[in-house]
Amino acid sequence: MSETGGRSTTITDDVLRSFEGHRRELCAYAYRMLGSSFEAEDAVQETFTRAWKSYDSFEGRSSVRSWLYKITTNVCLDMLDGPQRRARPMDLSGPSTPDSPLPAPEPDYVWVEPIPNALAFGADPAEAASAKDTLRLAFVSAVQHLPATQRAILIMREVLRFSANETAEMLNVSPASVNSALQRARATMTKAQEVATVSGAYDETDEQQRKLIDDFVAAFESYDMNALTQLLKADVALSMPPLSLWISGPENVAAFMLGTGQECRDSRMVPLAGANGLPAFGHYKPSGEPGLWTPWSITVLELDGDRVAGLNFFLDTDRLFPLFGLPVELR
């Protein structure tokens, strides 16, 4: 058996495979902590690097899964060492009027970003269904209100269902400290989610919701604002990170789309496998050249029953379109 850096090739492959089996769930965890797909992927890669370097000292005192979660938590806490928290436009100010001038873009680190379903969900439908609710944009945004350690404790205890003892072991604190921090985190989350758009997860098997999505795409691509507004919840919110402006209410959304947002007329929506457990599209707008559309946004819809509750247009296409595997033009 050949040796590579003091380890057999077989052991190397087995260890790496054991890490890879946890990539999606670790990425989902890091995303909830950090609010960014890109930072979550970086965190998981750093986790695997640290785990590989320290594998000789891992003596099986816990499962590989728990050990990797412990390392991922430490990586995320290192990355969160600062006052900055990611947010959504509606977390930062009141709604704008439809004729408000567009503000200058804010840096990408200001915003909660979308995550492709493929990065966060495994092949098990039951696991995917249970994970969806805590990957919603509203939940991830609300979690950002928590201090970093409370954030980790809330996710470990209430999302991942680790015990107080397991969580304490991962964070090198006492179980009593974990329980106390969890109580504080729950209180903060209750307040944060009172002002967040709390929308139900998308159920792909729900015919009514599938029809709602189809009707939305048809109305948007035909730019039929009368049809579109019939699909929107009364307090629907339209946002466009990295712009801080956001619009509330069906009539205001229509007025905005017919005014400042009129460049979206004749857009094309390419269905994606989903983002944050919600319906998502690669949104292309006309380029001015006949038959050519260019990237405009990753569009993520939040639903509430038979209405659209949130229109999220993420405009950072240079970073997001490659993440979602989308081409740079549509013909």
Secondary structure, 3 states (H helix, E strand, C coil): CCEECCEEHHHHHHHHHHHHCCHHHHHHHHHHHHCCHHHHHHHHHHHHHHHHHCHHHCCCCCCHHHHHHHHHHHHHHHHCCCCCCCECHHHHCCCCCCCCCCCCCCCHHHECCCCEHHHHCCCCHHHHHHHHHHHCHHHHHHHCCCCHHHHHHHHHHHHCCCCHHHHHHHHCCCHHHHHHHHHHHHHHHHHHHHCCCCCECCCCCCHHHHHHHHHHHHHHHCCCHHHHHCCEEEEEEEEECCEEEEEECHHHHHHHHHCCCHHHCCCEEEECCCECCECEEEEEEECCCCCCEEEEEEEEEEEECCEEEEEEEECCHHHHHHHCCCCCCEC
